[in-house]
């Protein structure tokens, strides 16, 4: 295997690790507890849902990179597989920002 293959596998592993932490909302709760005093409200449900969606997105990116690694899909499909979910996540983030107010 070439060096490029090892880098792709490392990136896939990193995306799976980040995705699992976001999917389980571990990092969101840690960051929110760090940023807030005890006097303020708890982590909003919309932020937890957004972290859940971002975790799923990381799993999706790892899956797409795995398909690219084995030459199963073309780069154009990879681009569409990244752009469409990114747009969905941005819409969810915009909606969740209004729900927190």
Biopython code that builds the backbone (N, CA, C, O; Angstrom):
import numpy as np
from Bio.PDB.StructureBuilder import StructureBuilder

atoms = [
    (1, "UNK", "N", (0.842, -1.185, 0.000)),
    (1, "UNK", "CA", (0.000, 0.000, 0.000)),
    (1, "UNK", "C", (0.885, 1.246, 0.000)),
    (1, "UNK", "O", (1.964, 1.281, 0.593)),
    (2, "UNK", "N", (0.389, 2.244, -0.678)),
    (2, "UNK", "CA", (1.126, 3.510, -0.753)),
    (2, "UNK", "C", (0.860, 4.353, 0.490)),
    (2, "UNK", "O", (-0.040, 4.058, 1.276)),
    (3, "UNK", "N", (1.641, 5.384, 0.650)),
    (3, "UNK", "CA", (1.476, 6.289, 1.794)),
    (3, "UNK", "C", (0.101, 6.934, 1.775)),
    (3, "UNK", "O", (-0.496, 7.166, 2.826)),
    (4, "UNK", "N", (-0.404, 7.225, 0.573)),
    (4, "UNK", "CA", (-1.729, 7.831, 0.443)),
    (4, "UNK", "C", (-2.803, 6.930, 1.056)),
    (4, "UNK", "O", (-3.746, 7.420, 1.678)),
    (5, "UNK", "N", (-2.662, 5.622, 0.881)),
    (5, "UNK", "CA", (-3.631, 4.686, 1.438)),
    (5, "UNK", "C", (-3.615, 4.697, 2.962)),
    (5, "UNK", "O", (-4.665, 4.623, 3.599)),
    (6, "UNK", "N", (-2.430, 4.789, 3.540)),
    (6, "UNK", "CA", (-2.334, 4.842, 4.999)),
    (6, "UNK", "C", (-2.938, 6.131, 5.555)),
    (6, "UNK", "O", (-3.575, 6.125, 6.609)),
    (7, "UNK", "N", (-2.735, 7.220, 4.846)),
    (7, "UNK", "CA", (-3.312, 8.495, 5.277)),
    (7, "UNK", "C", (-4.832, 8.435, 5.196)),
    (7, "UNK", "O", (-5.518, 8.915, 6.098)),
    (8, "UNK", "N", (-5.366, 7.850, 4.124)),
    (8, "UNK", "CA", (-6.824, 7.712, 3.993)),
    (8, "UNK", "C", (-7.407, 6.853, 5.109)),
    (8, "UNK", "O", (-8.456, 7.181, 5.663)),
    (9, "UNK", "N", (-6.737, 5.765, 5.436)),
    (9, "UNK", "CA", (-7.222, 4.898, 6.516)),
    (9, "UNK", "C", (-7.153, 5.627, 7.856)),
    (9, "UNK", "O", (-8.054, 5.484, 8.682)),
    (10, "UNK", "N", (-6.099, 6.403, 8.079)),
    (10, "UNK", "CA", (-5.987, 7.193, 9.315)),
    (10, "UNK", "C", (-7.111, 8.216, 9.409)),
    (10, "UNK", "O", (-7.686, 8.406, 10.480)),
    (11, "UNK", "N", (-7.427, 8.874, 8.302)),
    (11, "UNK", "CA", (-8.514, 9.858, 8.302)),
    (11, "UNK", "C", (-9.853, 9.170, 8.560)),
    (11, "UNK", "O", (-10.695, 9.713, 9.276)),
    (12, "UNK", "N", (-10.059, 7.995, 7.993)),
    (12, "UNK", "CA", (-11.292, 7.246, 8.241)),
    (12, "UNK", "C", (-11.423, 6.918, 9.723)),
    (12, "UNK", "O", (-12.502, 7.065, 10.297)),
    (13, "UNK", "N", (-10.342, 6.479, 10.341)),
    (13, "UNK", "CA", (-10.367, 6.156, 11.775)),
    (13, "UNK", "C", (-10.648, 7.403, 12.609)),
    (13, "UNK", "O", (-11.403, 7.343, 13.579)),
    (14, "UNK", "N", (-10.045, 8.527, 12.236)),
    (14, "UNK", "CA", (-10.286, 9.781, 12.969)),
    (14, "UNK", "C", (-11.745, 10.206, 12.839)),
    (14, "UNK", "O", (-12.355, 10.620, 13.825)),
    (15, "UNK", "N", (-12.318, 10.110, 11.629)),
    (15, "UNK", "CA", (-13.720, 10.477, 11.443)),
    (15, "UNK", "C", (-14.645, 9.565, 12.252)),
    (15, "UNK", "O", (-15.638, 10.032, 12.810)),
    (16, "UNK", "N", (-14.332, 8.286, 12.319)),
    (16, "UNK", "CA", (-15.159, 7.368, 13.116)),
    (16, "UNK", "C", (-15.057, 7.712, 14.602)),
    (16, "UNK", "O", (-16.059, 7.674, 15.316)),
    (17, "UNK", "N", (-13.861, 8.046, 15.069)),
    (17, "UNK", "CA", (-13.686, 8.403, 16.486)),
    (17, "UNK", "C", (-14.442, 9.689, 16.824)),
    (17, "UNK", "O", (-15.142, 9.751, 17.834)),
    (18, "UNK", "N", (-14.302, 10.705, 15.985)),
    (18, "UNK", "CA", (-15.021, 11.966, 16.219)),
    (18, "UNK", "C", (-16.520, 11.747, 16.118)),
    (18, "UNK", "O", (-17.284, 12.270, 16.930)),
    (19, "UNK", "N", (-16.945, 10.976, 15.122)),
    (19, "UNK", "CA", (-18.369, 10.701, 14.948)),
    (19, "UNK", "C", (-18.972, 9.978, 16.131)),
    (19, "UNK", "O", (-20.095, 10.278, 16.538)),
    (20, "UNK", "N", (-18.233, 9.022, 16.693)),
    (20, "UNK", "CA", (-18.779, 8.288, 17.844)),
    (20, "UNK", "C", (-18.917, 9.185, 19.064)),
    (20, "UNK", "O", (-19.875, 9.052, 19.826)),
    (21, "UNK", "N", (-17.958, 10.106, 19.258)),
    (21, "UNK", "CA", (-18.053, 11.007, 20.402)),
    (21, "UNK", "C", (-19.185, 12.026, 20.229)),
    (21, "UNK", "O", (-19.878, 12.359, 21.191)),
    (22, "UNK", "N", (-19.365, 12.511, 19.016)),
    (22, "UNK", "CA", (-20.464, 13.449, 18.775)),
    (22, "UNK", "C", (-21.814, 12.737, 18.801)),
    (22, "UNK", "O", (-22.795, 13.290, 19.297)),
    (23, "UNK", "N", (-21.869, 11.522, 18.274)),
    (23, "UNK", "CA", (-23.113, 10.768, 18.241)),
    (23, "UNK", "C", (-23.617, 10.475, 19.651)),
    (23, "UNK", "O", (-24.821, 10.507, 19.907)),
    (24, "UNK", "N", (-22.694, 10.192, 20.556)),
    (24, "UNK", "CA", (-23.075, 9.913, 21.943)),
    (24, "UNK", "C", (-23.198, 11.184, 22.778)),
    (24, "UNK", "O", (-23.507, 11.100, 23.967)),
    (25, "UNK", "N", (-22.970, 12.340, 22.198)),
    (25, "UNK", "CA", (-23.064, 13.661, 22.822)),
    (25, "UNK", "C", (-22.101, 13.846, 23.982)),
    (25, "UNK", "O", (-22.359, 14.667, 24.863)),
    (26, "UNK", "N", (-21.007, 13.112, 24.007)),
    (26, "UNK", "CA", (-20.025, 13.266, 25.083)),
    (26, "UNK", "C", (-19.363, 14.642, 25.024)),
    (26, "UNK", "O", (-19.301, 15.351, 26.028)),
    (27, "UNK", "N", (-18.873, 15.011, 23.850)),
    (27, "UNK", "CA", (-18.135, 16.266, 23.729)),
    (27, "UNK", "C", (-19.034, 17.472, 23.907)),
    (27, "UNK", "O", (-18.596, 18.492, 24.439)),
    (28, "UNK", "N", (-20.274, 17.380, 23.477)),
    (28, "UNK", "CA", (-21.189, 18.517, 23.594)),
    (28, "UNK", "C", (-21.440, 18.826, 25.069)),
    (28, "UNK", "O", (-21.412, 19.985, 25.480)),
    (29, "UNK", "N", (-21.680, 17.797, 25.848)),
    (29, "UNK", "CA", (-21.941, 18.008, 27.268)),
    (29, "UNK", "C", (-20.703, 18.536, 27.989)),
    (29, "UNK", "O", (-20.813, 19.383, 28.876)),
    (30, "UNK", "N", (-19.529, 18.040, 27.611)),
    (30, "UNK", "CA", (-18.294, 18.521, 28.243)),
    (30, "UNK", "C", (-18.056, 19.982, 27.898)),
    (30, "UNK", "O", (-17.729, 20.783, 28.774)),
    (31, "UNK", "N", (-18.221, 20.333, 26.623)),
    (31, "UNK", "CA", (-18.002, 21.719, 26.207)),
    (31, "UNK", "C", (-19.023, 22.641, 26.848)),
    (31, "UNK", "O", (-18.662, 23.722, 27.315)),
    (32, "UNK", "N", (-20.270, 22.249, 26.882)),
    (32, "UNK", "CA", (-21.310, 23.089, 27.478)),
    (32, "UNK", "C", (-21.098, 23.249, 28.973)),
    (32, "UNK", "O", (-21.302, 24.341, 29.504)),
    (33, "UNK", "N", (-20.696, 22.197, 29.664)),
    (33, "UNK", "CA", (-20.437, 22.318, 31.100)),
    (33, "UNK", "C", (-19.222, 23.197, 31.357)),
    (33, "UNK", "O", (-19.173, 23.896, 32.370)),
    (34, "UNK", "N", (-18.267, 23.177, 30.484)),
    (34, "UNK", "CA", (-17.089, 24.025, 30.633)),
    (34, "UNK", "C", (-17.441, 25.492, 30.403)),
    (34, "UNK", "O", (-16.918, 26.368, 31.092)),
    (35, "UNK", "N", (-18.315, 25.767, 29.447)),
    (35, "UNK", "CA", (-18.638, 27.141, 29.077)),
    (35, "UNK", "C", (-19.654, 27.791, 30.014)),
    (35, "UNK", "O", (-19.708, 29.017, 30.105)),
    (36, "UNK", "N", (-20.436, 27.009, 30.692)),
    (36, "UNK", "CA", (-21.538, 27.583, 31.472)),
    (36, "UNK", "C", (-21.226, 27.598, 32.963)),
    (36, "UNK", "O", (-20.451, 26.787, 33.468)),
    (37, "UNK", "N", (-21.840, 28.525, 33.634)),
    (37, "UNK", "CA", (-21.810, 28.498, 35.105)),
    (37, "UNK", "C", (-22.933, 27.565, 35.544)),
    (37, "UNK", "O", (-23.715, 27.080, 34.727)),
    (38, "UNK", "N", (-22.994, 27.329, 36.823)),
    (38, "UNK", "CA", (-24.099, 26.535, 37.345)),
    (38, "UNK", "C", (-25.403, 27.325, 37.360)),
    (38, "UNK", "O", (-26.477, 26.734, 37.468)),
    (39, "UNK", "N", (-25.330, 28.644, 37.255)),
    (39, "UNK", "CA", (-26.525, 29.485, 37.292)),
    (39, "UNK", "C", (-27.285, 29.480, 35.975)),
    (39, "UNK", "O", (-28.472, 29.804, 35.946)),
    (40, "UNK", "N", (-26.624, 29.120, 34.897)),
    (40, "UNK", "CA", (-27.269, 29.177, 33.587)),
    (40, "UNK", "C", (-27.986, 27.867, 33.290)),
    (40, "UNK", "O", (-27.861, 26.890, 34.028)),
    (41, "UNK", "N", (-28.734, 27.867, 32.203)),
    (41, "UNK", "CA", (-29.519, 26.685, 31.839)),
    (41, "UNK", "C", (-28.619, 25.559, 31.346)),
    (41, "UNK", "O", (-27.455, 25.781, 31.012)),
    (42, "UNK", "N", (-29.166, 24.357, 31.303)),
    (42, "UNK", "CA", (-28.420, 23.180, 30.863)),
    (42, "UNK", "C", (-28.309, 23.171, 29.345)),
    (42, "UNK", "O", (-28.853, 24.040, 28.663)),
    (43, "UNK", "N", (-27.594, 22.173, 28.826)),
    (43, "UNK", "CA", (-27.402, 22.041, 27.388)),
    (43, "UNK", "C", (-28.748, 21.919, 26.699)),
    (43, "UNK", "O", (-29.576, 21.091, 27.079)),
    (44, "UNK", "N", (-28.964, 22.740, 25.692)),
    (44, "UNK", "CA", (-30.217, 22.723, 24.963)),
    (44, "UNK", "C", (-30.392, 21.449, 24.165)),
    (44, "UNK", "O", (-29.421, 20.868, 23.680)),
    (45, "UNK", "N", (-31.627, 21.021, 24.033)),
    (45, "UNK", "CA", (-31.922, 19.809, 23.294)),
    (45, "UNK", "C", (-31.537, 19.955, 21.833)),
    (45, "UNK", "O", (-31.115, 18.983, 21.207)),
    (46, "UNK", "N", (-31.676, 21.149, 21.281)),
    (46, "UNK", "CA", (-31.344, 21.347, 19.879)),
    (46, "UNK", "C", (-29.839, 21.183, 19.636)),
    (46, "UNK", "O", (-29.437, 20.711, 18.572)),
    (47, "UNK", "N", (-29.002, 21.565, 20.609)),
    (47, "UNK", "CA", (-27.558, 21.367, 20.455)),
    (47, "UNK", "C", (-27.208, 19.894, 20.498)),
    (47, "UNK", "O", (-26.312, 19.445, 19.783)),
    (48, "UNK", "N", (-27.900, 19.147, 21.323)),
    (48, "UNK", "CA", (-27.660, 17.712, 21.399)),
    (48, "UNK", "C", (-28.092, 17.043, 20.099)),
    (48, "UNK", "O", (-27.407, 16.147, 19.606)),
    (49, "UNK", "N", (-29.214, 17.467, 19.546)),
    (49, "UNK", "CA", (-29.648, 16.905, 18.265)),
    (49, "UNK", "C", (-28.678, 17.272, 17.156)),
    (49, "UNK", "O", (-28.399, 16.451, 16.282)),
    (50, "UNK", "N", (-28.161, 18.491, 17.177)),
    (50, "UNK", "CA", (-27.196, 18.908, 16.171)),
    (50, "UNK", "C", (-25.922, 18.076, 16.278)),
    (50, "UNK", "O", (-25.360, 17.676, 15.258)),
    (51, "UNK", "N", (-25.464, 17.813, 17.489)),
    (51, "UNK", "CA", (-24.282, 16.974, 17.676)),
    (51, "UNK", "C", (-24.549, 15.558, 17.173)),
    (51, "UNK", "O", (-23.663, 14.925, 16.599)),
    (52, "UNK", "N", (-25.754, 15.064, 17.386)),
    (52, "UNK", "CA", (-26.135, 13.746, 16.887)),
    (52, "UNK", "C", (-26.033, 13.711, 15.359)),
    (52, "UNK", "O", (-25.491, 12.765, 14.788)),
    (53, "UNK", "N", (-26.557, 14.744, 14.709)),
    (53, "UNK", "CA", (-26.493, 14.811, 13.249)),
    (53, "UNK", "C", (-25.057, 14.953, 12.759)),
    (53, "UNK", "O", (-24.692, 14.360, 11.744)),
    (54, "UNK", "N", (-24.244, 15.723, 13.460)),
    (54, "UNK", "CA", (-22.841, 15.859, 13.069)),
    (54, "UNK", "C", (-22.090, 14.537, 13.234)),
    (54, "UNK", "O", (-21.219, 14.213, 12.427)),
    (55, "UNK", "N", (-22.424, 13.779, 14.271)),
    (55, "UNK", "CA", (-21.831, 12.455, 14.440)),
    (55, "UNK", "C", (-22.191, 11.529, 13.297)),
    (55, "UNK", "O", (-21.340, 10.804, 12.781)),
    (56, "UNK", "N", (-23.459, 11.555, 12.901)),
    (56, "UNK", "CA", (-23.871, 10.746, 11.756)),
    (56, "UNK", "C", (-23.161, 11.193, 10.484)),
    (56, "UNK", "O", (-22.808, 10.365, 9.644)),
    (57, "UNK", "N", (-22.952, 12.502, 10.340)),
    (57, "UNK", "CA", (-22.256, 13.034, 9.179)),
    (57, "UNK", "C", (-20.807, 12.541, 9.145)),
    (57, "UNK", "O", (-20.286, 12.220, 8.077)),
    (58, "UNK", "N", (-20.163, 12.481, 10.303)),
    (58, "UNK", "CA", (-18.794, 11.957, 10.351)),
    (58, "UNK", "C", (-18.753, 10.487, 9.945)),
    (58, "UNK", "O", (-17.843, 10.068, 9.230)),
    (59, "UNK", "N", (-19.734, 9.698, 10.398)),
    (59, "UNK", "CA", (-19.807, 8.302, 9.968)),
    (59, "UNK", "C", (-20.002, 8.217, 8.457)),
    (59, "UNK", "O", (-19.394, 7.377, 7.795)),
    (60, "UNK", "N", (-20.851, 9.089, 7.914)),
    (60, "UNK", "CA", (-21.106, 9.121, 6.477)),
    (60, "UNK", "C", (-19.819, 9.469, 5.708)),
    (60, "UNK", "O", (-19.521, 8.855, 4.684)),
    (61, "UNK", "N", (-19.065, 10.449, 6.203)),
    (61, "UNK", "CA", (-17.805, 10.805, 5.541)),
    (61, "UNK", "C", (-16.815, 9.646, 5.579)),
    (61, "UNK", "O", (-16.121, 9.395, 4.593)),
    (62, "UNK", "N", (-16.741, 8.942, 6.699)),
    (62, "UNK", "CA", (-15.845, 7.792, 6.793)),
    (62, "UNK", "C", (-16.266, 6.707, 5.801)),
    (62, "UNK", "O", (-15.420, 6.075, 5.167)),
    (63, "UNK", "N", (-17.580, 6.495, 5.671)),
    (63, "UNK", "CA", (-18.084, 5.505, 4.717)),
    (63, "UNK", "C", (-17.749, 5.903, 3.284)),
    (63, "UNK", "O", (-17.325, 5.066, 2.488)),
    (64, "UNK", "N", (-17.942, 7.197, 2.951)),
    (64, "UNK", "CA", (-17.625, 7.662, 1.604)),
    (64, "UNK", "C", (-16.127, 7.541, 1.312)),
    (64, "UNK", "O", (-15.737, 7.157, 0.209)),
    (65, "UNK", "N", (-15.295, 7.866, 2.292)),
    (65, "UNK", "CA", (-13.856, 7.726, 2.097)),
    (65, "UNK", "C", (-13.448, 6.272, 1.912)),
    (65, "UNK", "O", (-12.524, 5.968, 1.159)),
    (66, "UNK", "N", (-14.140, 5.383, 2.599)),
    (66, "UNK", "CA", (-13.874, 3.954, 2.431)),
    (66, "UNK", "C", (-14.252, 3.498, 1.021)),
    (66, "UNK", "O", (-13.541, 2.698, 0.412)),
    (67, "UNK", "N", (-15.378, 4.012, 0.504)),
    (67, "UNK", "CA", (-15.776, 3.676, -0.859)),
    (67, "UNK", "C", (-14.790, 4.230, -1.880)),
    (67, "UNK", "O", (-14.492, 3.572, -2.877)),
    (68, "UNK", "N", (-14.284, 5.434, -1.637)),
    (68, "UNK", "CA", (-13.268, 6.022, -2.517)),
    (68, "UNK", "C", (-11.974, 5.208, -2.449)),
    (68, "UNK", "O", (-11.310, 5.005, -3.465)),
    (69, "UNK", "N", (-11.625, 4.748, -1.257)),
    (69, "UNK", "CA", (-10.396, 3.985, -1.067)),
    (69, "UNK", "C", (-10.388, 2.725, -1.935)),
    (69, "UNK", "O", (-9.353, 2.363, -2.494)),
    (70, "UNK", "N", (-11.533, 2.062, -2.046)),
    (70, "UNK", "CA", (-11.621, 0.836, -2.835)),
    (70, "UNK", "C", (-12.141, 1.074, -4.254)),
    (70, "UNK", "O", (-12.510, 0.126, -4.947)),
    (71, "UNK", "N", (-12.171, 2.334, -4.685)),
    (71, "UNK", "CA", (-12.600, 2.718, -6.035)),
    (71, "UNK", "C", (-13.993, 2.189, -6.388)),
    (71, "UNK", "O", (-14.215, 1.718, -7.503)),
    (72, "UNK", "N", (-14.918, 2.265, -5.451)),
    (72, "UNK", "CA", (-16.287, 1.821, -5.682)),
    (72, "UNK", "C", (-17.135, 2.951, -6.240)),
    (72, "UNK", "O", (-18.015, 2.712, -7.067)),
    (73, "UNK", "N", (-16.883, 4.176, -5.803)),
    (73, "UNK", "CA", (-17.638, 5.319, -6.319)),
    (73, "UNK", "C", (-16.676, 6.312, -6.975)),
    (73, "UNK", "O", (-15.473, 6.296, -6.716)),
    (74, "UNK", "N", (-17.216, 7.149, -7.803)),
    (74, "UNK", "CA", (-16.448, 8.172, -8.504)),
    (74, "UNK", "C", (-16.361, 9.424, -7.631)),
    (74, "UNK", "O", (-17.160, 9.610, -6.714)),
    (75, "UNK", "N", (-15.389, 10.271, -7.927)),
    (75, "UNK", "CA", (-15.185, 11.482, -7.130)),
    (75, "UNK", "C", (-16.372, 12.432, -7.196)),
    (75, "UNK", "O", (-16.635, 13.162, -6.240)),
    (76, "UNK", "N", (-17.095, 12.430, -8.319)),
    (76, "UNK", "CA", (-18.276, 13.299, -8.443)),
    (76, "UNK", "C", (-19.353, 12.871, -7.446)),
    (76, "UNK", "O", (-19.968, 13.713, -6.791)),
    (77, "UNK", "N", (-19.577, 11.568, -7.336)),
    (77, "UNK", "CA", (-20.551, 11.071, -6.352)),
    (77, "UNK", "C", (-20.089, 11.354, -4.931)),
    (77, "UNK", "O", (-20.901, 11.626, -4.047)),
    (78, "UNK", "N", (-18.778, 11.289, -4.717)),
    (78, "UNK", "CA", (-18.240, 11.640, -3.404)),
    (78, "UNK", "C", (-18.540, 13.099, -3.077)),
    (78, "UNK", "O", (-18.942, 13.423, -1.959)),
    (79, "UNK", "N", (-18.342, 13.971, -4.055)),
    (79, "UNK", "CA", (-18.632, 15.395, -3.856)),
    (79, "UNK", "C", (-20.094, 15.644, -3.541)),
    (79, "UNK", "O", (-20.421, 16.425, -2.647)),
    (80, "UNK", "N", (-20.979, 14.974, -4.283)),
    (80, "UNK", "CA", (-22.414, 15.104, -3.999)),
    (80, "UNK", "C", (-22.756, 14.530, -2.630)),
    (80, "UNK", "O", (-23.608, 15.061, -1.917)),
    (81, "UNK", "N", (-22.084, 13.439, -2.271)),
    (81, "UNK", "CA", (-22.312, 12.827, -0.962)),
    (81, "UNK", "C", (-21.838, 13.676, 0.189)),
    (81, "UNK", "O", (-22.246, 13.458, 1.329)),
    (82, "UNK", "N", (-20.975, 14.651, -0.091)),
    (82, "UNK", "CA", (-20.512, 15.574, 0.945)),
    (82, "UNK", "C", (-21.340, 16.853, 0.942)),
    (82, "UNK", "O", (-21.706, 17.355, 2.005)),
    (83, "UNK", "N", (-21.637, 17.383, -0.235)),
    (83, "UNK", "CA", (-22.320, 18.676, -0.346)),
    (83, "UNK", "C", (-23.766, 18.609, 0.152)),
    (83, "UNK", "O", (-24.199, 19.486, 0.899)),
    (84, "UNK", "N", (-24.503, 17.599, -0.243)),
    (84, "UNK", "CA", (-25.922, 17.505, 0.146)),
    (84, "UNK", "C", (-26.088, 17.362, 1.660)),
    (84, "UNK", "O", (-26.865, 18.117, 2.245)),
    (85, "UNK", "N", (-25.389, 16.422, 2.327)),
    (85, "UNK", "CA", (-25.529, 16.363, 3.793)),
    (85, "UNK", "C", (-25.025, 17.615, 4.506)),
    (85, "UNK", "O", (-25.559, 17.986, 5.551)),
    (86, "UNK", "N", (-24.009, 18.267, 3.956)),
    (86, "UNK", "CA", (-23.528, 19.507, 4.557)),
    (86, "UNK", "C", (-24.612, 20.575, 4.528)),
    (86, "UNK", "O", (-24.801, 21.304, 5.501)),
    (87, "UNK", "N", (-25.318, 20.663, 3.415)),
    (87, "UNK", "CA", (-26.423, 21.630, 3.323)),
    (87, "UNK", "C", (-27.513, 21.300, 4.336)),
    (87, "UNK", "O", (-28.073, 22.204, 4.956)),
    (88, "UNK", "N", (-27.818, 20.022, 4.510)),
    (88, "UNK", "CA", (-28.837, 19.612, 5.480)),
    (88, "UNK", "C", (-28.397, 19.973, 6.900)),
    (88, "UNK", "O", (-29.197, 20.478, 7.687)),
    (89, "UNK", "N", (-27.134, 19.718, 7.228)),
    (89, "UNK", "CA", (-26.616, 20.046, 8.565)),
    (89, "UNK", "C", (-26.667, 21.554, 8.798)),
    (89, "UNK", "O", (-27.003, 22.000, 9.895)),
    (90, "UNK", "N", (-26.336, 22.340, 7.775)),
    (90, "UNK", "CA", (-26.393, 23.797, 7.933)),
    (90, "UNK", "C", (-27.816, 24.280, 8.180)),
    (90, "UNK", "O", (-28.029, 25.200, 8.969)),
    (91, "UNK", "N", (-28.785, 23.673, 7.517)),
    (91, "UNK", "CA", (-30.188, 24.035, 7.752)),
    (91, "UNK", "C", (-30.592, 23.654, 9.169)),
    (91, "UNK", "O", (-31.256, 24.433, 9.854)),
    (92, "UNK", "N", (-30.204, 22.479, 9.608)),
    (92, "UNK", "CA", (-30.531, 22.041, 10.972)),
    (92, "UNK", "C", (-29.878, 22.978, 11.992)),
    (92, "UNK", "O", (-30.496, 23.326, 12.999)),
    (93, "UNK", "N", (-28.635, 23.387, 11.735)),
    (93, "UNK", "CA", (-27.942, 24.302, 12.653)),
    (93, "UNK", "C", (-28.650, 25.646, 12.712)),
    (93, "UNK", "O", (-28.776, 26.235, 13.785)),
    (94, "UNK", "N", (-29.110, 26.129, 11.576)),
    (94, "UNK", "CA", (-29.816, 27.419, 11.542)),
    (94, "UNK", "C", (-31.124, 27.326, 12.309)),
    (94, "UNK", "O", (-31.470, 28.238, 13.060)),
    (95, "UNK", "N", (-31.852, 26.232, 12.126)),
    (95, "UNK", "CA", (-33.121, 26.037, 12.832)),
    (95, "UNK", "C", (-32.872, 25.908, 14.335)),
    (95, "UNK", "O", (-33.611, 26.476, 15.138)),
    (96, "UNK", "N", (-31.828, 25.158, 14.718)),
    (96, "UNK", "CA", (-31.578, 24.959, 16.146)),
    (96, "UNK", "C", (-31.143, 26.242, 16.823)),
    (96, "UNK", "O", (-31.377, 26.411, 18.019)),
    (97, "UNK", "N", (-30.513, 27.153, 16.090)),
    (97, "UNK", "CA", (-30.141, 28.439, 16.663)),
    (97, "UNK", "C", (-31.354, 29.271, 17.026)),
    (97, "UNK", "O", (-31.346, 29.975, 18.036)),
    (98, "UNK", "N", (-32.405, 29.196, 16.205)),
    (98, "UNK", "CA", (-33.624, 29.938, 16.503)),
    (98, "UNK", "C", (-34.405, 29.287, 17.643)),
    (98, "UNK", "O", (-35.095, 29.986, 18.385)),
    (99, "UNK", "N", (-34.313, 27.978, 17.797)),
    (99, "UNK", "CA", (-35.053, 27.310, 18.869)),
    (99, "UNK", "C", (-34.452, 27.607, 20.236)),
    (99, "UNK", "O", (-35.165, 27.581, 21.240)),
    (100, "UNK", "N", (-33.138, 27.894, 20.294)),
    (100, "UNK", "CA", (-32.490, 28.175, 21.576)),
    (100, "UNK", "C", (-32.837, 29.540, 22.143)),
    (100, "UNK", "O", (-32.679, 29.778, 23.340)),
    (101, "UNK", "N", (-33.309, 30.441, 21.284)),
    (101, "UNK", "CA", (-33.600, 31.813, 21.753)),
    (101, "UNK", "C", (-34.902, 31.906, 22.463)),
    (101, "UNK", "O", (-35.284, 32.985, 22.913)),
]
sb = StructureBuilder()
sb.init_structure("model")
sb.init_model(0)
sb.init_chain("A")
sb.init_seg("    ")
for serial, (resi, resn, name, xyz) in enumerate(atoms, 1):
    if name == "N":
        sb.init_residue(resn, " ", resi, " ")
    sb.init_atom(name, np.array(xyz, "f"), 0.0, 1.0, " ", f" {name:<3s}", serial, name[0])
structure = sb.get_structure()
